[in-house]
Amino acid sequence: MRHKLPPLNALRVFEVAARAGSYSAAARELNLTHGAISRHIANLEDWLGQPLFARDGQSMVASPHARAFAREISAAFDHIADAAERYGKNQRVKVIRVSASATVAMRWLIPKLPLFAERYPDVDVRVSTAMSTEPALRGSFDLAIRRHVPPGGQFQSWQLFQEHNTVIASPALLARAGVSSVEQLAAETWLTSETRPGDWEAWLEAAGHASLRANRTLRFDHFFVTLQAVVDGLGFGIGPFPTLDTDCAVGRVQMPFPDLTAKGSTYYALIPLDADKPVHMRDFVDWLRKPVSLAKN
């Protein structure tokens, strides 16, 4: 594969030029001349067999194709820098790279991380997100949090928690609508997510009202968009707990029927079998598996 790599110096210059927006800005950031930037870009364009920048007035501007290429190159450089830091002889920071679905990362994991940092201040947890619709585990990570354990026996897995779902709404909407019974929900707007199909139907069946239907339904592509619509008072949604425990505790959402729940997804911590498993990684997994109330101790 080595002979298939573009010139690395030119790649670095290109990534900076595309990100910075111009040859001049790249020259300032890299402490090079404008001519040197131009020569590196021309070298890379020659290797690729197509132009990456076009003149716009006095500036050279990256094409949409080039900007997409630059994003990939930037991610690759980030992975290289991360690996160098983690495996370098003089490593001082212990790093754990976590890949989690977007909602679990934003609503469950990240709110807990300050508590982990208090206990393990020398461990740097870096979170990347993935859409729950992505079928495969992609990217570089030490630990992933997903709804399912992939087949094939490539991962060591631990169950973290099982969600239970119930109706959620903003405090303002609940006060305005005055909903106190499940039947009254029929007159309201229901918010649904393409990534969580059937949540309303499962909850209605568990609540004993399987035939109930909404006056109006709004559908969004991802749950974190639906959640924002709930918070903004656009309608009622089905929310997963303990994923939304923090949102409920701070009053972003409320549960009008907290005792009526339906079983939701089970989430697992996944570690590649061939990955390093240092002490701080085992500490992190043990900490994740504790209930929220215990994780604060």
Secondary structure, 3 states (H helix, E strand, C coil): CHHHCCCHHHHHHHHHHHHHCCHHHHHHHHCCCHHHHHHHHHHHHHHHCCCCEEEECCEEEECHHHHHHHHHHHHHHHHHHHHHHHHCCCCCCEEEEEEEEHHHHHHHHHHHHHHHHHHCCCEEEEEEEECCCCCCCCCCCCEEEECCCCCCCCEEEEEEEEEEEEEEECHHHHHHHCCCCHHHHHHCEEEEECCCCCHHHHHHHHCCCCCCCCCEEEEECCHHHHHHHHHCCCCEEEEEECCCHHHHHCCCCECCCCCCCEEEEEEEEEEECCCCCCHHHHHHHHHHHCCHHHHCC
